[in-house]
Amino acid sequence: MNNKELIKAWGNDAKRKSFLGDYKTWEVWVKVPKLKMVFYRYNLPGEKAIIAMEHMKQDYDVKDDTLKWGKSVTYLEKQDKDPFSPNLRISIYYAADLLKNAKMELILKSRKDTGENP
């Protein structure tokens, strides 16, 4: 997506959360088949990225009194390009805020590039 499309896609909180929910359209960063894990990565302006870690999770089903397996997603924040630096586990709300801040950076950059006052 180009910057205009991203600004529109990240226009409000609901759109940002929808974008996060569509993490399977992002770049596949790492697959770990034996653990049934897939890491999807979306690079933000600057050094940051949001990573969606899709993994299997076991939950207790109260109705059936059983444990059941299902897919789950955990969001992580990558703060720099070093592949070995730790990732921070974040909530979907914090991830949406990262997108909001990235949107503002894109708007300011666009205004600067076109000569508009910020």
DSSP file (Angstrom, degrees, kcal/mol; ACC not computed):
  #  RESIDUE AA STRUCTURE BP1 BP2  ACC     N-H-->O    O-->H-N    N-H-->O    O-->H-N    TCO  KAPPA ALPHA  PHI   PSI    X-CA   Y-CA   Z-CA
    1    1 A M              0   0    0      0, 0.0     2,-0.1     0, 0.0     0, 0.0   0.000 360.0 360.0 360.0 143.7    0.0    0.0    0.0
    2    2 A N     >  -     0   0    0      1,-0.1     4,-2.3     4,-0.0     5,-0.2  -0.363 360.0 -94.9 -84.8 175.1    1.2    3.5   -0.7
    3    3 A N  H  > S+     0   0    0      1,-0.2     4,-2.6     2,-0.2     5,-0.2   0.873 123.7  52.2 -60.8 -40.2    1.1    6.3    2.0
    4    4 A K  H  > S+     0   0    0      1,-0.2     4,-2.0     2,-0.2    -1,-0.2   0.913 111.0  47.9 -62.4 -42.0   -2.3    7.7    1.0
    5    5 A E  H  > S+     0   0    0      2,-0.2     4,-2.9     1,-0.2    -1,-0.2   0.885 112.1  49.7 -66.0 -38.6   -3.9    4.2    1.1
    6    6 A L  H  X S+     0   0    0     -4,-2.3     4,-2.2     2,-0.2    -2,-0.2   0.917 108.2  52.5 -66.3 -42.7   -2.3    3.6    4.6
    7    7 A I  H  < S+     0   0    0     -4,-2.6    -2,-0.2     1,-0.2    -1,-0.2   0.909 114.8  42.9 -59.0 -41.3   -3.5    6.9    5.9
    8    8 A K  H >< S+     0   0    0     -4,-2.0     3,-1.5     1,-0.2    -2,-0.2   0.913 113.1  51.4 -69.8 -43.0   -7.0    6.0    4.7
    9    9 A A  H 3< S+     0   0    0     -4,-2.9     3,-0.3     1,-0.3    10,-0.2   0.789 115.5  42.4 -65.1 -27.9   -6.8    2.4    6.0
   10   10 A W  T 3< S+     0   0    0     -4,-2.2    -1,-0.3     1,-0.2    -2,-0.2   0.021  80.2 123.9-104.9  26.5   -5.7    3.6    9.4
   11   11 A G  S <  S+     0   0    0     -3,-1.5     2,-0.3     4,-0.1    -1,-0.2   0.791  76.3   3.0 -63.2 -34.9   -8.2    6.4    9.5
   12   12 A N  S  > S-     0   0    0     -3,-0.3     4,-2.4    -4,-0.2     5,-0.2  -0.898  83.4 -91.8-145.5 175.4  -10.0    5.5   12.8
   13   13 A D  H  > S+     0   0    0     -2,-0.3     4,-2.4     1,-0.2     5,-0.2   0.881 121.9  51.6 -60.5 -41.5   -9.7    3.0   15.6
   14   14 A A  H  > S+     0   0    0      1,-0.2     4,-2.0     2,-0.2    -1,-0.2   0.905 111.5  47.6 -63.8 -41.1  -12.1    0.5   14.0
   15   15 A K  H  > S+     0   0    0      2,-0.2     4,-2.4     1,-0.2    -1,-0.2   0.887 111.0  51.5 -67.0 -38.6  -10.2    0.6   10.7
   16   16 A R  H  X S+     0   0    0     -4,-2.4     4,-2.2     2,-0.2    -2,-0.2   0.915 111.2  47.0 -65.0 -42.2   -6.9    0.1   12.6
   17   17 A K  H  X S+     0   0    0     -4,-2.4     4,-2.1     2,-0.2    -1,-0.2   0.864 111.2  52.0 -67.6 -35.2   -8.2   -2.9   14.5
   18   18 A S  H  X S+     0   0    0     -4,-2.0     4,-1.1     2,-0.2    -2,-0.2   0.914 108.4  51.4 -64.7 -42.2   -9.6   -4.3   11.2
   19   19 A F  H >< S+     0   0    0     -4,-2.4     3,-0.5   -10,-0.2    -2,-0.2   0.913 110.4  48.9 -59.4 -43.8   -6.1   -3.9    9.6
   20   20 A L  H >< S+     0   0    0     -4,-2.2     3,-1.0     1,-0.2    -1,-0.2   0.871 107.0  55.8 -64.9 -36.5   -4.6   -5.7   12.6
   21   21 A G  H 3< S+     0   0    0     -4,-2.1     3,-0.4     1,-0.3    -1,-0.2   0.737 100.1  60.6 -67.5 -22.2   -7.2   -8.5   12.2
   22   22 A D  T X<  +     0   0    0     -4,-1.1     3,-2.3    -3,-0.5    -1,-0.3  -0.053  65.0 133.3 -92.4  31.7   -6.1   -9.0    8.6
   23   23 A Y  G X   +     0   0    0     -3,-1.0     3,-1.9     1,-0.3    -1,-0.2   0.727  56.3  74.2 -57.9 -22.8   -2.5   -9.8    9.7
   24   24 A K  G 3  S+     0   0    0     -3,-0.4    -1,-0.3     1,-0.3    -2,-0.1   0.655  88.6  61.1 -68.5 -11.9   -2.5  -12.9    7.3
   25   25 A T  G <  S+     0   0    0     -3,-2.3    -1,-0.3     2,-0.1    -2,-0.2   0.549  90.9  91.7 -86.1  -8.2   -2.1  -10.4    4.4
   26   26 A W  S <  S-     0   0    0     -3,-1.9    16,-0.2    -4,-0.2     2,-0.1  -0.234  96.1 -72.2 -79.1 172.0    1.2   -9.2    5.9
   27   27 A E  E     -A   41   0A   0     14,-1.1    14,-2.9     1,-0.1     2,-0.7  -0.429  45.5-122.7 -62.4 132.8    4.7  -10.5    5.1
   28   28 A V  E     +A   40   0A   0     12,-0.2    12,-0.3     1,-0.2     3,-0.1  -0.736  34.1 179.1 -77.7 117.9    5.3  -14.0    6.6
   29   29 A W  E     -     0   0A   0     10,-3.0     2,-0.3    -2,-0.7    11,-0.2   0.912  60.2  -2.4 -89.4 -49.1    8.4  -13.3    8.6
   30   30 A V  E     -A   39   0A   0      9,-1.4     9,-3.4     2,-0.0     2,-0.4  -0.997  56.4-159.2-147.4 139.8    9.1  -16.8   10.2
   31   31 A K  E     -A   38   0A   0     -2,-0.3     7,-0.2     7,-0.2    -3,-0.0  -0.974   5.0-174.6-118.2 137.9    7.4  -20.2   10.2
   32   32 A V  E >>> +A   37   0A   0      5,-3.1     5,-1.9    -2,-0.4     3,-1.1  -0.750   7.1 179.4-127.6  82.5    7.9  -22.8   12.8
   33   33 A P  G >45S+     0   0    0      0, 0.0     3,-1.1     0, 0.0    -1,-0.1   0.848  76.6  58.0 -57.3 -39.5    6.0  -25.8   11.5
   34   34 A K  G 345S+     0   0    0      1,-0.3    -2,-0.0     2,-0.1     0, 0.0   0.831 116.0  36.6 -62.4 -29.6    6.8  -28.2   14.4
   35   35 A L  G <45S-     0   0    0     -3,-1.1    21,-0.5     2,-0.1    -1,-0.3   0.386 109.3-123.5 -99.9   2.0    5.3  -25.7   16.8
   36   36 A K  T <<5 +     0   0    0     -3,-1.1     2,-0.4    -4,-0.6    20,-0.2   0.916  63.9 142.3  53.9  47.0    2.5  -24.7   14.4
   37   37 A M  E   < -A   32   0A   0     -5,-1.9    -5,-3.1    18,-0.2     2,-0.4  -0.938  31.3-175.9-120.3 141.4    3.6  -21.1   14.7
   38   38 A V  E     -AB  31  54A   0     16,-2.0    16,-3.2    -2,-0.4     2,-0.6  -0.998  11.6-154.1-134.4 132.3    3.7  -18.4   12.0
   39   39 A F  E     -AB  30  53A   0     -9,-3.4   -10,-3.0    -2,-0.4    -9,-1.4  -0.934   9.2-166.1-107.8 122.1    5.0  -14.9   12.6
   40   40 A Y  E     -AB  28  52A   0     12,-2.8    12,-2.7    -2,-0.6     2,-0.4  -0.874   8.5-158.4-105.9 140.0    3.6  -12.1   10.3
   41   41 A R  E     -AB  27  51A   0    -14,-2.9   -14,-1.1    -2,-0.4     2,-0.5  -0.962  15.2-173.3-126.9 136.0    5.4   -8.8   10.2
   42   42 A Y  E     - B   0  50A   0      8,-2.6     8,-2.6    -2,-0.4     2,-0.3  -0.970  21.8-141.7-125.5 115.7    4.3   -5.3    9.1
   43   43 A N  E     - B   0  49A   0     -2,-0.5     6,-0.3     6,-0.2     3,-0.1  -0.596  15.3-158.7 -78.9 130.6    7.0   -2.7    9.0
   44   44 A L        -     0   0    0      4,-2.4    55,-0.1    -2,-0.3    -1,-0.0  -0.568  39.5 -72.3 -97.7 166.6    6.1    0.8   10.2
   45   45 A P  S >  S+     0   0    0      0, 0.0     3,-0.6     0, 0.0     2,-0.3  -0.314 108.1  11.0 -57.0 144.1    7.8    4.0    9.3
   46   46 A G  T 3  S-     0   0    0      1,-0.2    34,-0.1    -3,-0.1    -2,-0.0  -0.622 126.8 -38.4  85.3-146.4   11.2    4.2   11.1
   47   47 A E  T 3  S+     0   0    0     -2,-0.3    -1,-0.2    32,-0.2     2,-0.1   0.497 105.4 102.1 -96.1  -5.7   12.6    1.2   12.8
   48   48 A K    <   +     0   0    0     -3,-0.6    -4,-2.4    31,-0.1     2,-0.3  -0.386  41.4 176.9 -86.3 158.7    9.4   -0.2   14.3
   49   49 A A  E     -BC  43  78A   0     29,-2.1    29,-3.0    -6,-0.3     2,-0.5  -0.980  25.1-132.1-150.2 154.3    7.3   -3.1   13.2
   50   50 A I  E     -BC  42  77A   0     -8,-2.6    -8,-2.6    -2,-0.3     2,-0.5  -0.948  23.3-162.9-108.0 132.4    4.2   -4.9   14.4
   51   51 A I  E     -BC  41  76A   0     25,-2.8    25,-3.0    -2,-0.5     2,-0.6  -0.957   8.0-156.1-117.6 131.4    4.4   -8.7   14.5
   52   52 A A  E     -BC  40  75A   0    -12,-2.7   -12,-2.8    -2,-0.5     2,-0.8  -0.937   9.6-159.1-105.8 116.8    1.4  -11.0   14.7
   53   53 A M  E     -BC  39  74A   0     21,-3.4    21,-2.1    -2,-0.6     2,-0.5  -0.860   4.7-161.9 -99.8 109.5    2.4  -14.4   16.2
   54   54 A E  E     +BC  38  73A   0    -16,-3.2   -16,-2.0    -2,-0.8     2,-0.3  -0.805  25.6 153.5 -92.7 127.2   -0.2  -17.0   15.3
   55   55 A H  E     - C   0  72A   0     17,-2.6    17,-2.9    -2,-0.5     2,-0.3  -0.936  46.0 -93.1-148.4 166.1    0.0  -20.1   17.5
   56   56 A M  E     - C   0  71A   0    -21,-0.5     2,-0.4    -2,-0.3    15,-0.2  -0.629  39.8-171.8 -84.4 144.2   -2.0  -22.9   18.9
   57   57 A K  E     - C   0  70A   0     13,-3.0    13,-2.2    -2,-0.3     2,-0.5  -0.998  17.7-137.6-139.7 140.2   -3.6  -22.4   22.3
   58   58 A Q  E     - C   0  69A   0     -2,-0.4     2,-0.3    11,-0.2    11,-0.2  -0.870  25.3-177.5-102.0 126.8   -5.4  -24.8   24.6
   59   59 A D  E     - C   0  68A   0      9,-3.1     9,-3.2    -2,-0.5     2,-0.5  -0.908  27.8-116.9-123.3 151.0   -8.6  -23.6   26.2
   60   60 A Y  E     - C   0  67A   0     -2,-0.3     2,-0.7     7,-0.2     7,-0.2  -0.754  21.0-148.9 -87.2 126.5  -11.0  -25.1   28.7
   61   61 A D  E  >> - C   0  66A   0      5,-3.6     4,-1.5    -2,-0.5     5,-1.3  -0.870   6.0-164.7 -97.3 110.3  -14.5  -25.7   27.4
   62   62 A V  T  45S+     0   0    0     -2,-0.7    -1,-0.2     1,-0.2     5,-0.0   0.881  85.2  54.7 -63.8 -40.2  -16.9  -25.4   30.3
   63   63 A K  T  45S+     0   0    0      1,-0.2    -1,-0.2     2,-0.1    -2,-0.0   0.922 121.0  29.0 -60.9 -45.9  -19.9  -27.0   28.5
   64   64 A D  T  45S-     0   0    0      2,-0.2    -1,-0.2     0, 0.0    -2,-0.2   0.537  99.1-131.1 -93.5  -7.0  -18.0  -30.1   27.5
   65   65 A D  T  <5 +     0   0    0     -4,-1.5     2,-0.3     1,-0.2    -3,-0.2   0.911  69.2 116.7  54.7  44.4  -15.6  -30.1   30.5
   66   66 A T  E   < -C   61   0A   0     -5,-1.3    -5,-3.6    -7,-0.0     2,-0.5  -0.906  69.6-113.7-136.4 163.4  -12.7  -30.6   28.1
   67   67 A L  E     -C   60   0A   0     -2,-0.3     2,-0.4    -7,-0.2    -7,-0.2  -0.860  35.5-169.5 -96.2 133.9   -9.6  -28.9   26.8
   68   68 A K  E     -C   59   0A   0     -9,-3.2    -9,-3.1    -2,-0.5     2,-0.3  -0.953  15.9-132.0-127.3 145.8   -9.7  -27.9   23.2
   69   69 A W  E     +C   58   0A   0     -2,-0.4     2,-0.3   -11,-0.2   -11,-0.2  -0.726  34.4 155.7 -93.8 143.5   -7.0  -26.6   20.8
   70   70 A G  E     -C   57   0A   0    -13,-2.2   -13,-3.0    -2,-0.3     2,-0.2  -0.975  43.4 -89.4-156.8 165.8   -7.5  -23.5   18.7
   71   71 A K  E     +C   56   0A   0     -2,-0.3     2,-0.3   -15,-0.2   -15,-0.2  -0.554  41.7 179.8 -81.5 146.2   -5.5  -20.8   16.9
   72   72 A S  E     -C   55   0A   0    -17,-2.9   -17,-2.6    -2,-0.2     2,-0.4  -0.946  16.6-141.7-139.1 159.2   -4.7  -17.7   18.8
   73   73 A V  E     -C   54   0A   0     -2,-0.3     2,-0.4   -19,-0.2   -19,-0.2  -0.988   9.9-169.9-128.1 137.6   -2.8  -14.5   17.8
   74   74 A T  E     -C   53   0A   0    -21,-2.1   -21,-3.4    -2,-0.4     2,-0.4  -0.987  17.8-138.5-122.6 132.8   -0.4  -12.5   20.0
   75   75 A Y  E     -CD  52  90A   0     15,-0.7    15,-2.7    -2,-0.4     2,-0.3  -0.737  19.9-172.6 -95.0 141.5    0.8   -9.1   18.9
   76   76 A L  E     -CD  51  89A   0    -25,-3.0   -25,-2.8    -2,-0.4     2,-0.5  -0.940  18.1-135.5-128.9 150.2    4.4   -8.0   19.4
   77   77 A E  E     -CD  50  88A   0     11,-2.9    11,-2.2    -2,-0.3     2,-0.6  -0.939  10.7-158.2-108.4 125.9    6.2   -4.7   18.9
   78   78 A K  E     -C   49   0A   0    -29,-3.0   -29,-2.1    -2,-0.5     9,-0.1  -0.910   7.4-172.6-100.2 120.0    9.6   -4.8   17.2
   79   79 A Q        +     0   0    0     -2,-0.6     2,-0.3     7,-0.4   -32,-0.2   0.618  62.5  11.2 -95.5 -12.7   11.5   -1.6   18.1
   80   80 A D  S    S-     0   0    0      2,-0.2     5,-0.1     5,-0.1   -31,-0.1  -0.929  78.8-100.3-152.6 178.1   14.5   -1.9   15.9
   81   81 A K  S    S+     0   0    0     -2,-0.3   -33,-0.0    -3,-0.0    -3,-0.0   0.541  79.8 114.6 -84.5  -5.8   15.9   -3.8   12.9
   82   82 A D    >   -     0   0    0      1,-0.2     3,-1.5     2,-0.1    -2,-0.2  -0.521  57.8-152.7 -66.4 115.4   18.1   -6.1   15.0
   83   83 A P  T 3  S+     0   0    0      0, 0.0    -1,-0.2     0, 0.0    -2,-0.0   0.678  92.0  51.3 -66.6 -14.4   16.6   -9.6   14.5
   84   84 A F  T 3  S+     0   0    0      2,-0.1     3,-0.1    -3,-0.0    -2,-0.1   0.445  82.8 106.1-103.4  -0.2   17.9  -10.7   17.9
   85   85 A S  S <  S-     0   0    0     -3,-1.5    -5,-0.1     1,-0.1    -6,-0.0  -0.509  82.5 -94.8 -76.1 150.7   16.6   -7.9   20.0
   86   86 A P        -     0   0    0      0, 0.0    -7,-0.4     0, 0.0     2,-0.3  -0.290  32.2-134.6 -67.7 148.6   13.6   -8.8   22.2
   87   87 A N        -     0   0    0     -9,-0.1     2,-0.5    -3,-0.1    -9,-0.2  -0.791  16.9-129.4 -97.9 145.1   10.1   -8.2   21.0
   88   88 A L  E     -D   77   0A   0    -11,-2.2   -11,-2.9    -2,-0.3     2,-0.3  -0.836  16.4-128.2 -97.8 128.9    7.6   -6.6   23.4
   89   89 A R  E     -D   76   0A   0     -2,-0.5     2,-0.3   -13,-0.2   -13,-0.3  -0.604  37.8-179.5 -73.5 131.4    4.2   -8.3   23.8
   90   90 A I  E     -D   75   0A   0    -15,-2.7   -15,-0.7    -2,-0.3     2,-0.1  -0.899  26.3-112.6-133.5 160.0    1.5   -5.7   23.2
   91   91 A S     >  -     0   0    0     -2,-0.3     4,-2.4     1,-0.1     5,-0.2  -0.432  34.0-109.9 -83.8 164.7   -2.3   -5.6   23.3
   92   92 A I  H  > S+     0   0    0      1,-0.2     4,-2.1     2,-0.2     5,-0.1   0.813 120.6  57.3 -63.3 -28.8   -4.4   -5.0   20.2
   93   93 A Y  H  > S+     0   0    0      2,-0.2     4,-1.7     1,-0.2    -1,-0.2   0.907 107.9  45.0 -68.5 -42.4   -5.2   -1.5   21.7
   94   94 A Y  H  > S+     0   0    0      2,-0.2     4,-2.0     1,-0.2    -2,-0.2   0.897 111.9  52.9 -67.4 -40.1   -1.5   -0.6   21.9
   95   95 A A  H  X S+     0   0    0     -4,-2.4     4,-1.9     1,-0.2    -2,-0.2   0.896 107.5  51.9 -61.8 -40.2   -0.9   -1.9   18.4
   96   96 A A  H  X S+     0   0    0     -4,-2.1     4,-2.1     1,-0.2    -1,-0.2   0.875 108.1  52.2 -63.7 -36.7   -3.8    0.3   17.1
   97   97 A D  H  X S+     0   0    0     -4,-1.7     4,-2.6     2,-0.2    -2,-0.2   0.871 105.5  54.5 -66.2 -36.7   -2.1    3.2   18.8
   98   98 A L  H  X S+     0   0    0     -4,-2.0     4,-2.2     1,-0.2    -2,-0.2   0.909 109.3  47.9 -61.3 -40.9    1.2    2.4   17.0
   99   99 A L  H  X S+     0   0    0     -4,-1.9     4,-2.6     2,-0.2    -2,-0.2   0.887 109.6  53.0 -66.0 -38.7   -0.7    2.5   13.7
  100  100 A K  H  X S+     0   0    0     -4,-2.1     4,-2.1     2,-0.2    -2,-0.2   0.933 111.1  46.1 -61.3 -46.0   -2.3    5.9   14.7
  101  101 A N  H  X S+     0   0    0     -4,-2.6     4,-2.1     1,-0.2    -2,-0.2   0.888 112.2  50.9 -64.5 -39.2    1.1    7.3   15.5
  102  102 A A  H  X S+     0   0    0     -4,-2.2     4,-2.2     2,-0.2    -1,-0.2   0.889 107.9  53.7 -65.0 -38.7    2.5    5.9   12.2
  103  103 A K  H  X S+     0   0    0     -4,-2.6     4,-2.3     1,-0.2    -2,-0.2   0.917 108.0  49.7 -60.6 -43.6   -0.5    7.5   10.3
  104  104 A M  H  X S+     0   0    0     -4,-2.1     4,-2.5     1,-0.2    -1,-0.2   0.892 109.2  52.0 -63.9 -39.5    0.4   10.9   11.9
  105  105 A E  H  X S+     0   0    0     -4,-2.1     4,-2.4     1,-0.2    -1,-0.2   0.910 110.2  49.0 -61.5 -41.7    4.0   10.5   10.8
  106  106 A L  H  X S+     0   0    0     -4,-2.2     4,-2.5     2,-0.2    -2,-0.2   0.888 110.6  50.4 -65.6 -39.6    2.9    9.7    7.2
  107  107 A I  H  X S+     0   0    0     -4,-2.3     4,-2.4     2,-0.2    -2,-0.2   0.938 112.4  46.6 -63.5 -46.9    0.5   12.8    7.2
  108  108 A L  H  X S+     0   0    0     -4,-2.5     4,-2.3     1,-0.2    -2,-0.2   0.901 113.3  49.0 -62.6 -41.1    3.3   15.1    8.4
  109  109 A K  H  X S+     0   0    0     -4,-2.4     4,-2.7     2,-0.2    -1,-0.2   0.913 110.9  50.6 -63.8 -42.5    5.8   13.6    5.9
  110  110 A S  H  X S+     0   0    0     -4,-2.5     4,-1.8     1,-0.2     6,-0.2   0.910 111.8  47.3 -62.3 -43.5    3.2   14.0    3.1
  111  111 A R  H  X>S+     0   0    0     -4,-2.4     5,-1.8     2,-0.2     4,-0.8   0.889 112.5  49.5 -65.1 -39.7    2.6   17.7    4.1
  112  112 A K  H ><5S+     0   0    0     -4,-2.3     3,-0.6     1,-0.2    -2,-0.2   0.916 110.6  50.4 -65.3 -42.9    6.4   18.3    4.2
  113  113 A D  H 3<5S+     0   0    0     -4,-2.7    -1,-0.2     1,-0.2    -2,-0.2   0.831 115.2  42.6 -65.1 -32.9    6.9   16.7    0.8
  114  114 A T  H 3<5S-     0   0    0     -4,-1.8    -1,-0.2    -5,-0.2    -2,-0.2   0.487 114.9-113.8 -93.2  -3.4    4.1   18.9   -0.8
  115  115 A G  T <<5 +     0   0    0     -4,-0.8    -3,-0.2    -3,-0.6    -4,-0.1   0.553  66.0 145.1  84.7   7.7    5.2   22.0    1.0
  116  116 A E      < -     0   0    0     -5,-1.8    -1,-0.3    -6,-0.2    -2,-0.1  -0.418  58.4-102.9 -73.7 154.3    2.1   22.3    3.1
  117  117 A N              0   0    0      1,-0.1    -1,-0.1    -2,-0.1    -5,-0.1  -0.623 360.0 360.0 -74.0 134.1    2.3   23.7    6.7
  118  118 A P              0   0    0      0, 0.0    -1,-0.1     0, 0.0    -6,-0.1   0.509 360.0 360.0 -67.8 360.0    2.2   20.9    9.2
